[in-house]
Amino acid sequence: MKPTLSQQELLDATHFCVIVPTYNNHKTLKRVLDSILDYTPNIIVVNDGSTDETSAILQQYSQLTQIHHPKNSGKGMALRNGFKKAIEMNFEYAISIDSDGQHFAADIPNFITEIQKLPHSLLIGSRNMTQENVPKKSSFGNKFSNFWFWFETGIKLDDTQSGFRLYPLQLIPKKYYTNKFEFEIEVIVRSSWKGILVKNIPIQILYDPTERVSHFRPFKDFTRISILNTVLVINALLYIKPRDFFRKAKKKGFKKFFLEDILESKDSNFKKSAAIALGVFIGISPFWGFQTLLLLFFATLLKLNKIIAYMASNVSFPPFIPFLIFGSLKVGSYFVSGTTPLVLDSSLSLEDIQQNATQYIVGSLILATVSALLSGLVTYLLLTFFHKMKHKPQ
């Protein structure tokens, strides 16, 4: 389908190219390239070590910029080399499109129209994953990826794995960890961390089982994606989220930020109470060494105030620890038989606690649960009372 006159004018006015990474997609490559040429001649094809008829097909397109890898290096490296070439050619944007025939070049004007409205954005085509012939593993993998992207960035997207994208070349990161399939996850997460708006736009999709060739290796690629997400989550929890917290506080002013975002947040009394209950539970639970990570994970998952939860978790402040351990052991003694009674005095040793580990773990979980429920309930009642007093007619 040819672009309309107005569409063509917009395409001509935007300095963009289309990057086509390809690996053994000889059945669909020619059709994909011909369809893109209806919209722009600015195409960079990256032949990632194909062993089929790809090289012969590309000989028919000598007018296009071509990069040929001597051996298969992975989609991530193909895109990275495509970005590098596009920047050398002074393009402002690069649209990536898969060569397996699943995407429609007719959606290119939609990307260009959207980027005119949001010129500093990274746009991802959002596929209808419920339509016929969509592989179940693709649908599951997309949901899995969407969750971790949300956890790592706080942004909810419908599709984080689509290969049909528009990249703002001068804004995205210049260095990456990954070279293969998981690169497409890394680039959007780290772009978001840089402050680039990552946004979905709807696209058409075609899954033809007779033509489409998938190079996704379930075990190897899923393992690599899991390792990448582990690195990204740790980075997000230990650096990105604290960094963003202090940036926001500095921008607003620490006093105003503390009063508005922490003490007088817009959260309901229930959510504030739930944040305190979560903090108390994590603080007393026997998750030593992982308490902060667990706290941030569940506070993010449940959309609770992280600062309130963290402050409440300090129930395990060092001077209180001996009393929490003794209380946990005491409670555990009512549920775990065959343990030696302990007395909280100078004779209590680490060896005594180790010998009663089951008693301690069971007791601490019960104590944590009861304490969390009580602290949450008391907080909710107090907040409700003070709210009524504050708004009581004079």
Helices and strands as residue ranges (DSSP letters): H 5-13, E 16-22, H 29-37, E 43-48, H 54-58, G 59-61, E 65-69, H 75-88, E 93-96, G 105-107, H 108-117, E 121-126, H 136-153, E 165-168, H 183-193, E 197-202, H 218-235, I 236-240, H 241-252, H 254-257, I 258-263, H 269-284, H 291-301, H 306-313, G 314-316, G 318-320, H 321-333, H 350-355, H 357-390
